[in-house]
Amino acid sequence: MPTSRRPAPLKILTCLSLCLPLLLTNPAPAASDDMTRALAALFGIALIGTMINDRQNNQTDYAAVPTRPLPKRVQRKQLPSQCLRQVDGFGGQTRMLSGRCLDRHYAFARNLPARCSLRIQGFDRVQRGYSLPCLRQHGYKVARS
């Protein structure tokens, strides 16, 4: 809930109550115009200073906004982190997203780009899945677990 402060009228009233008696007194006749102008200038500077100070101090405090679930169009680009695998193949270790896991845990698995699909020949079997760098290039991200 924003908080607002309005001390400006109080400050202006204080400035007026301090400067008004000085303006209404009648000093020597020759210096009267000079004194009035000087006091008016001081009053104007004080008024401008209080206005600037109020504007700088008038910052509102915002309450924390409750988080909402991501929209469907953004959720489509969030891949489940539980499907991330590190596979040992003949070419070394490769990080990929398991195709079988994505079919089970990702509703939009059929819409993934076909050019990102991988088939890695391991020591004991063939792993099918999707290349992580390729999916990132197409705008997909692995969700944080």
Rosetta blueprint (number, residue, H / E / L):
1 M L
2 P L
3 T L
4 S L
5 R L
6 R L
7 P L
8 A H
9 P H
10 L H
11 K H
12 I H
13 L H
14 T H
15 C H
16 L H
17 S H
18 L H
19 C H
20 L H
21 P H
22 L H
23 L H
24 L H
25 T L
26 N L
27 P L
28 A L
29 P L
30 A L
31 A L
32 S H
33 D H
34 D H
35 M H
36 T H
37 R H
38 A H
39 L H
40 A H
41 A H
42 L H
43 F H
44 G H
45 I H
46 A H
47 L H
48 I H
49 G H
50 T H
51 M H
52 I H
53 N H
54 D H
55 R H
56 Q H
57 N H
58 N L
59 Q L
60 T L
61 D L
62 Y L
63 A L
64 A L
65 V L
66 P L
67 T L
68 R L
69 P L
70 L L
71 P L
72 K H
73 R H
74 V H
75 Q H
76 R L
77 K L
78 Q E
79 L E
80 P L
81 S H
82 Q H
83 C H
84 L E
85 R E
86 Q E
87 V E
88 D E
89 G E
90 F L
91 G L
92 G E
93 Q E
94 T E
95 R E
96 M E
97 L E
98 S E
99 G H
100 R H
101 C H
102 L H
103 D H
104 R H
105 H H
106 Y L
107 A L
108 F L
109 A H
110 R H
111 N H
112 L L
113 P L
114 A H
115 R H
116 C H
117 S E
118 L E
119 R E
120 I E
121 Q E
122 G E
123 F L
124 D L
125 R L
126 V E
127 Q E
128 R E
129 G E
130 Y E
131 S E
132 L H
133 P H
134 C H
135 L H
136 R H
137 Q H
138 H L
139 G L
140 Y L
141 K E
142 V E
143 A L
144 R L
145 S L
